Each structure stands twice: as C-alpha cells, then as structure tokens.
Amino acid sequence: MTKSALQIARAAYQPKVPAALKGAVKAVDGEYTQSVADQEEIKELFPNTYGMPIVTFEKSSEKKNMPAINVGVILSGGQAPGGHNVIAGIFDGVKATNKDSRLYGFILGPGGLIDHKYMELTADIIDEYRNTGGFDMIGSGRTKLETKEQFDKGLEILKKLGISALVIIGGDDSNTNACVLAEYYKAINAGVQVIGCPKTIDGDLKNEQIETSFGFDTACKVYSEVIGNIQRDCNSAQKYWHFIKLMGRSASHIALECALQTQPNVAIVSEEVEAKNMSLDDIVTYVAEIVAKRAEAGNNFGTVLIPEGLIEFVPAMKRLIAELNDFLAKHDAEFKMIKKSEQRAYIISKLTKENSDLYASLPEGVARQLSLDRDPHGNVQVSLIETEKLLSEMVGKKLDEWKKAGKYNGKFSALHHFFGYEGRCAAPSNYDADYCYSLGYTASCLIAAGKTGYMSSVRNTTAPADKWIAGGIPVTMMMNMEKRHGEMKPVIQKALVKLDGAPFKKFAANRDEWALTTSYVYPGPIQYFGPTEVCDEPTKTLQLEQAK
C-alpha cells in the first residue's frame, strides 16, 4: 500500500476512549429487558438470550488474570467509515487481558465463516489500517447467516481455530442474524459467544442505548462538504437548480443531517411525505412553488436534497408498485409478447384508474423502469429509479404549464447528482475514529464478561470522550416481528426520522426561510488536526437529540 501524507499522519492518531476502558474493567448488570414489541413471540424464538440485563462497564480496582482466548471478527454488509478501528479496538482489548490472545478475520464477510476463509490479524496488519476508511483489511459481504447448515458449517472452523467468541460488525439485518446465531450456539452449548457492533451510514440503527451507528458522522460530513461546494458554485453561476439524491433507502437521516449542515433551499424527508399522505404531484408542486418564488426575486438557482428511498414512502406510488408487481407476475408471458412501443399503453389499460392515471403521468423513462427492470423475484427495483431526475423533469413540466398560464416567468435548468459510494469508505472523522475504537474495545470487554447475544454500546458521545459510557445491550431488546418474503420474522426495528424529534423540528422551523433566502452553509472538508470545536464535533442530529 502506498500511503498518502494524511494516512501517514493519521496512523499516529490515538483514539480517545471512555475513562472506564482505561485499565482494569468490571461489568455491572443493570435492568432486565424485553423486546421493543411482540414480546411473547420474541421470547419464544430466543429462550436462551431473551430478557438479559443492560450492561455498563466501570473502572475496576483489581486486574484479573484472564486466560488467552481466540476471537473471530466479520465485517458484514455495506462499508462504513471506521470499521478498521472497530477491529483495532477488539484487537487491543483482547491483547490487554492476555497478550497471547489471538484475533482472526473472516474474509469477505459472513461467507468467509461458512467457506472457512480467514486470516490471523497480527499487530503488523492492524497497525497498517488504524484510522483508515474502507473494509479492505478483510473485506465484507452480504451473505446472510440464517440457516442451521450455515451455523454448523461456521462452527466447524470456529472449533478448529479454537475461537470462543465471534464479533459481527454490521447493520440491523446483520445484527439480527448475529442474535439468531448467538441463540443457536447457546442452545447447543457450542461454547461460542456472539457480539454485534452497530454499523450503517444510513443512521437507521439506533435507540436509547445505541445513540448512532458508526460511519454516519463521516458520511454526512463528506456529503455535506460536496453539497456545500455545489451550493457555492450554484450561488456563483446563479443559473442551475441542483437535484441531489442522498443515500438512505429506509430512512431520511442522511438527507436531514445534510440539510441541517448546509441549509439548502429544499430538503424532502420521506417520513413526512408518508405521514402527510403526499402524492408525487404534491411533492412536485411544493418544489415548483419554491422555484417560482425564488424566480420572482431573480434567483433562478437552488438546491434540492432527496432521500434515496423517497418513492417507497409516497403512498400512491407504493400502491402503484404493489399493483404493478402483482399484475406483471401474473401476466409475465403475455406482457413479453407485446411490442416495446406498446407496453406503456398496455399497462395503462390494465391498471385500476388511480394507478393507471399515476403511471400515465410519469416520465417515459421512469415508467419503463417500473415495468421492465425487475429483480429475480419479479419485483420493481425501486433503488434503480433516478428519483432526482424524475422530480426535476416533473418540476420542469409543471413550470412550463405555469409559464403558459402566466403564473411563472423564470428560467429553470436542472443538474443531477447522487451521493452514495463517495461517503462509505472515507477516512473516518475524529468522532468515528474514537467511537469505532471504543465500540471494538467494548466488544472485547463484553467477551471478557462472558456475554453473548449483546451489541456493543457507547453512549453520551456529545460529551468529551472521557465521559462516554461503555456497555452492552441485548439484541433481543431491539427486536420486533415484521413480514419478510411473506413470513413473519424477528428483526431489529429500523429507526426512522421522528417528526416530533428535535432534529426534524429544527429543520421544519427554518426551511421556509432557507427556501427563499440563499442561506447556504459551506462546511468544507473533514478536519483531523486543530481545535476540538472544528475537529471533534458530532452530527447536528446527535447534538439536537441530546440537547447539547
């Protein structure tokens, strides 16, 4: 690896950690827990790991001599800044209890456990990756650990390597699977603990004990820097409307955080769209009205932030997609026989009136994506829909209608962006470097305390790191039952944007002013060296949620 000047400087950075993790540590059990919903069903599915207490770590006056252990680690799902520091924290933590303990990484995610592909992570390897972005130390993958055959196959290599604890670093699905694995290994007395760590840049894995998922801070700062750059260009040229789609299919946390950081003219929050039962035309009209009002003041430019999953939150679009999926599944052979030039008219003639009218109103390219580009199960691939282009095209069409009616006299020229992969592997911010290292070290403490079926938790992170609270939360505490692929399954409940929460309220109180004035903020690039107020600041979301 050829290292940049920044990488070389960052390698020397010592992550800040909670005071409780410095030296000897003891686990203190708190209140016993229950699942967030569907208590009886979750308890029945997890008889060995349900209802366990919340754990908090405190300084201990006596250092215990711990036996050497072997630990495995898996990176699961999409990349998020700080993953390498979680692994470094685990490594340092297990070595602190016994220098002869060893850490093994499974290659390319959960598939590495099943296929017995692994590598020992030594100090030389760990040191190469401290404070770096990406998951390239051992790679990641999206294989789901959910069958007895997979669990048993994984247990073979765990036994062969003498691994008595496994840490799975992932999002809500990965940690749900980790909990299922913990339950199975406990039920058969396999002698393997399973611990999870909360990762996802989308920010939808959080609750009272898990303040934020790692990577969210860095990704939002990366996107906000680029949005700020675009807004400065926008204010310089004063002739373009920039439609910017941001990561976040299941929740709008990224779009909301970036709006709070950059103060765009428009930011759409999917959860509000659903709560207000807004139609696609309602959204288009809302954006077009702001464009028109800005044009009256001579400002034919602006920025619009759009969450990736917006379409799935529009109730009318949801109904259209459901009917399309059902219709195309039943009439697949017949549909394929029709000429491509006639397929749009064919679908319009077959849908119920509400869905037919909505489908007919969509730009041809989007309509085609909805009817043709389906996944192997026959479902529409909503993530492929270029929502930013859909909205700008529909806004342009509405403005043309208003111009003909004498209601609008401005100029509208749109540019499009999608920020996703750009933020997933960025060098972690100081916050994420510290938070991730602490999560990993805490995971090692949970292992030392004999815990399984827990997720590593570090709280109070808007305070100085010394005052952070390290502990663990039973994964079953976060679970509810949801329908997946036609069956009810236990899953970690996704955290959506709360419309009565402080971050959204702050945004809602200011958006009308931001819409008409040019109040852009230019956050600039992530700062790693300098005053703490510049380098260590957590997200606006976290500050507002904790009223700091």
Long-range contacts (C-beta under 8 A, 24 or more apart in sequence): 1-128, 6-427, 6-528, 7-132, 7-427, 9-528, 9-529, 10-130, 10-131, 10-132, 10-427, 10-528, 11-127, 11-130, 11-131, 13-130, 13-131, 13-430, 13-433, 13-528, 15-85, 15-89, 15-131, 15-433, 15-434, 15-436, 15-437, 15-438, 16-434, 16-464, 16-465, 16-466, 17-434, 17-437, 17-438, 17-441, 17-465, 17-468, 18-57, 18-438, 18-458, 18-465, 18-466, 18-467, 18-468, 18-469, 18-470, 19-59, 19-466, 19-467, 20-57, 20-58, 20-59, 20-469, 20-470, 21-57, 21-438, 21-441, 21-442, 21-445, 21-470, 22-59, 23-59, 23-60, 23-63, 24-59, 24-60, 24-61, 24-62, 24-63, 24-64, 25-57, 25-58, 25-59, 25-60, 25-445, 25-448, 26-57, 26-58, 26-59, 26-60, 27-55, 27-56, 27-57, 27-445, 27-446, 27-449, 27-451, 28-55, 28-56, 28-57, 28-58, 29-53, 29-54, 29-55, 30-54, 30-55, 30-56, 33-473, 33-474, 33-476, 33-477, 34-477, 35-476, 35-477, 35-478, 35-479, 35-480, 36-207, 36-477, 36-478, 36-479, 36-480, 36-493, 37-479, 37-480, 37-481, 37-493, 38-479, 38-480, 38-481, 38-490, 41-481, 41-488, 41-490, 42-476, 42-479, 42-480, 42-481, 42-490, 45-183, 45-490, 46-179, 46-183, 46-453, 46-476, 46-490, 47-183, 47-187, 48-183, 48-186, 48-187, 48-453, 49-179, 49-182, 49-183, 49-186, 49-452, 49-453, 49-474, 49-475, 49-476, 50-474, 50-476, 51-474, 51-476, 52-451, 52-453, 52-454, 52-474, 52-476, 53-474, 54-209, 54-471, 54-472, 54-473, 54-474, 54-477, 55-446, 55-449, 55-451, 55-454, 55-471, 55-472, 55-473, 56-469, 56-470, 56-471, 57-442, 57-445, 57-470, 57-471, 64-97, 65-98, 66-97, 66-98, 66-448, 67-98, 68-98, 68-100, 68-101, 68-102, 69-94, 69-97, 69-98, 69-101, 69-102, 69-164, 69-165, 69-447, 70-101, 70-102, 70-103, 70-104, 70-161, 70-162, 70-163, 70-164, 71-101, 71-102, 71-103, 71-104, 71-163, 71-164, 71-165, 71-166, 71-167, 71-444, 71-447, 72-103, 72-104, 72-105, 72-106, 72-113, 72-118, 72-158, 72-161, 72-163, 72-165, 72-166, 72-167, 73-103, 73-104, 73-105, 73-106, 73-121, 73-138, 73-166, 73-167, 73-168, 73-169, 74-105, 74-106, 74-109, 74-110, 74-112, 74-113, 74-166, 74-167, 74-168, 74-169, 74-170, 75-109, 75-135, 75-138, 75-139, 75-140, 75-169, 75-170, 76-109, 76-110, 76-140, 76-141, 76-142, 76-168, 76-169, 76-170, 76-171, 76-174, 76-177, 77-109, 77-140, 77-142, 77-170, 77-171, 77-173, 77-174, 77-199, 77-200, 78-140, 78-171, 78-200, 78-201, 78-424, 79-133, 79-134, 79-135, 79-140, 79-215, 79-424, 79-425, 80-199, 80-200, 80-201, 80-213, 80-214, 80-215, 80-216, 80-218, 80-219, 80-424, 81-133, 81-201, 81-214, 81-215, 81-217, 81-218, 81-219, 81-423, 81-424, 81-425, 81-426, 81-427, 81-428, 81-429, 81-432, 82-133, 82-214, 82-215, 82-218, 82-428, 82-432, 82-433, 82-435, 82-436, 83-134, 83-135, 83-140, 83-169, 83-199, 83-214, 83-215, 83-436, 84-129, 84-130, 84-131, 84-132, 84-133, 84-134, 84-135, 84-137, 84-436, 85-130, 85-131, 85-428, 85-432, 85-433, 85-436, 85-437, 85-440, 86-169, 86-197, 86-199, 86-214, 86-436, 86-437, 86-439, 86-440, 86-443, 87-121, 87-126, 87-129, 87-137, 87-138, 87-169, 87-440, 88-126, 88-129, 88-130, 88-437, 88-440, 89-436, 89-437, 89-438, 89-439, 89-440, 89-441, 89-442, 89-443, 89-444, 90-167, 90-440, 90-441, 90-443, 90-444, 91-121, 91-123, 91-126, 91-440, 92-437, 92-440, 92-441, 92-444, 93-440, 93-441, 93-442, 93-443, 93-444, 93-445, 93-448, 94-444, 94-447, 96-444, 97-444, 97-448, 104-161, 104-163, 105-137, 105-138, 106-138, 107-138, 107-139, 108-138, 108-139, 108-140, 108-141, 109-139, 109-140, 109-141, 109-142, 109-143, 110-141, 110-143, 110-144, 110-145, 110-150, 110-168, 110-174, 110-177, 111-141, 111-143, 112-138, 112-139, 112-141, 113-145, 113-153, 113-154, 113-157, 113-158, 113-166, 114-143, 114-145, 114-150, 114-153, 114-154, 116-153, 116-156, 116-157, 118-157, 118-161, 131-427, 131-428, 131-433, 132-427, 132-428, 133-218, 133-425, 133-426, 133-427, 133-428, 134-425, 135-425, 144-173, 144-177, 145-177, 145-178, 145-180, 145-181, 146-177, 146-180, 148-184, 151-181, 151-184, 151-185, 154-181, 155-185, 155-190, 155-192, 158-190, 158-192, 163-192, 164-191, 164-192, 164-193, 165-192, 165-193, 165-194, 165-195, 165-447, 166-192, 166-193, 166-194, 166-195, 167-194, 167-195, 167-196, 167-197, 167-440, 167-443, 167-447, 168-194, 168-195, 168-196, 168-197, 169-196, 169-197, 169-199, 170-196, 170-197, 170-199, 170-200, 171-198, 171-199, 171-200, 171-202, 171-205, 171-213, 172-200, 172-204, 172-205, 172-491, 172-492, 172-493, 172-494, 173-491, 173-492, 174-199, 175-205, 175-455, 175-475, 175-492, 176-475, 176-479, 176-490, 176-491, 176-492, 178-475, 179-453, 179-475, 179-476, 179-479, 179-490, 180-490, 182-452, 182-453, 182-475, 183-453, 185-452, 186-452, 186-453, 192-452, 193-446, 193-447, 193-450, 193-451, 193-452, 194-452, 194-453, 195-443, 195-446, 195-447, 195-451, 195-452, 195-454, 195-455, 195-456, 195-472, 196-454, 196-455, 196-456, 196-475, 197-439, 197-440, 197-443, 197-455, 197-456, 198-439, 198-455, 198-456, 198-457, 201-247, 201-254, 201-423, 201-424, 202-247, 202-248, 202-249, 202-250, 202-251, 202-253, 202-254, 203-248, 203-251, 203-253, 203-254, 203-257, 203-495, 203-541, 204-248, 204-250, 204-251, 204-253, 204-494, 204-495, 204-496, 205-492, 205-494, 205-495, 206-495, 207-478, 207-493, 207-495, 209-457, 209-459, 209-471, 209-473, 209-477, 210-455, 210-457, 210-473, 210-478, 211-458, 211-459, 211-460, 211-461, 211-542, 211-545, 211-546, 212-435, 212-461, 212-538, 212-539, 212-541, 212-542, 214-432, 214-435, 214-436, 214-439, 215-424, 215-428, 215-432, 216-253, 216-254, 216-257, 216-539, 217-429, 217-431, 217-432, 217-435, 217-538, 217-539, 217-542, 218-423, 218-426, 218-427, 218-428, 218-429, 218-431, 218-432, 218-526, 219-247, 219-254, 219-423, 219-424, 219-426, 220-254, 220-257, 220-258, 220-261, 220-423, 220-539, 221-261, 221-429, 221-523, 221-526, 222-419, 222-422, 222-423, 222-426, 222-526, 223-247, 223-254, 223-258, 223-419, 223-422, 223-423, 224-257, 224-258, 224-261, 224-262, 224-523, 225-523, 225-524, 225-525, 225-526, 226-417, 226-419, 226-422, 227-258, 227-261, 227-262, 227-264, 227-303, 227-305, 227-419, 228-261, 228-262, 228-520, 228-521, 228-522, 228-523, 228-524, 229-522, 230-303, 230-417, 231-262, 231-264, 231-303, 231-520, 231-522, 232-520, 232-522, 234-301, 234-302, 234-303, 234-520, 235-301, 235-518, 235-520, 237-301, 238-299, 238-300, 238-301, 239-300, 239-301, 239-411, 239-413, 240-301, 240-413, 240-414, 240-415, 241-291, 241-300, 241-301, 241-302, 241-303, 241-304, 241-392, 241-395, 241-412, 241-413, 241-414, 241-415, 242-302, 242-303, 242-304, 242-414, 242-415, 242-416, 242-417, 243-304, 243-306, 243-388, 243-389, 243-391, 243-392, 243-414, 243-415, 243-416, 243-417, 244-303, 244-304, 244-305, 244-306, 244-388, 244-416, 244-417, 244-418, 244-419, 245-306, 245-307, 245-308, 245-386, 245-387, 245-388, 245-416, 245-417, 245-418, 245-419, 246-305, 246-306, 246-307, 246-308, 246-418, 246-419, 246-420, 247-308, 247-419, 247-420, 247-423, 247-424, 248-307, 248-308, 248-309, 249-307, 249-308, 249-309, 249-312, 249-382, 249-383, 250-309, 250-494, 250-496, 251-307, 251-309, 251-494, 251-495, 251-496, 251-497, 252-307, 252-309, 252-496, 252-497, 253-495, 253-497, 253-541, 254-307, 255-305, 255-306, 255-307, 256-497, 256-503, 256-504, 256-507, 256-541, 257-503, 257-539, 257-540, 257-541, 258-305, 259-305, 259-507, 259-511, 260-503, 260-506, 260-507, 260-540, 260-541, 260-544, 261-521, 261-523, 261-540, 262-303, 262-520, 262-521, 262-522, 262-523, 263-510, 263-514, 263-519, 263-520, 263-521, 264-302, 264-303, 264-304, 264-305, 264-514, 264-520, 265-290, 265-294, 265-302, 265-303, 265-304, 265-514, 265-515, 265-516, 265-518, 266-290, 266-302, 266-303, 266-304, 266-305, 266-511, 266-515, 267-304, 267-305, 267-507, 267-511, 268-304, 268-305, 268-306, 268-307, 268-310, 269-307, 269-497, 269-499, 269-504, 269-507, 270-307, 270-309, 270-310, 270-312, 270-313, 270-497, 271-313, 271-496, 271-497, 271-498, 271-499, 272-497, 272-499, 272-504, 273-310, 273-313, 273-314, 274-313, 274-314, 274-315, 275-499, 277-315, 278-314, 278-315, 279-314, 279-315, 279-316, 279-358, 280-314, 280-316, 280-317, 280-358, 280-361, 280-394, 281-361, 281-394, 283-310, 283-314, 283-391, 284-391, 284-394, 284-395, 284-398, 285-398, 287-391, 287-395, 288-395, 288-398, 288-399, 288-402, 290-515, 290-516, 291-395, 291-399, 291-410, 291-412, 292-399, 292-402, 292-407, 292-408, 292-410, 293-515, 293-516, 294-410, 294-515, 294-516, 295-408, 295-409, 295-410, 295-411, 295-412, 296-410, 297-516, 299-518, 300-410, 300-411, 300-412, 300-413, 303-520, 304-388, 304-391, 304-392, 306-387, 306-388, 306-391, 308-383, 308-387, 308-418, 308-420, 309-382, 309-383, 310-387, 311-382, 311-385, 311-387, 311-390, 312-382, 316-354, 316-358, 317-358, 319-354, 319-355, 320-351, 320-355, 320-358, 320-359, 320-370, 321-370, 321-380, 321-382, 323-351, 323-352, 323-355, 324-351, 324-355, 324-359, 324-370, 324-371, 324-380, 325-374, 325-378, 325-379, 325-380, 327-351, 328-371, 328-374, 328-378, 329-378, 332-378, 335-371, 343-371, 343-372, 344-368, 344-371, 347-371, 362-390, 363-389, 363-390, 363-393, 363-394, 365-389, 366-390, 386-416, 386-418, 388-416, 388-417, 388-418, 389-416, 392-416, 426-526, 427-526, 427-528, 429-526, 429-528, 430-528, 430-535, 430-536, 431-461, 431-536, 431-537, 431-538, 431-539, 434-465, 434-536, 435-461, 438-465, 438-468, 438-470, 441-470, 442-470, 442-471, 442-472, 445-470, 446-472, 460-546, 461-538, 461-542, 462-538, 462-542, 462-543, 462-546, 462-548, 463-548, 501-544, 501-545, 502-544, 502-545, 502-547, 503-540, 503-541, 503-544, 503-545, 506-540, 506-544
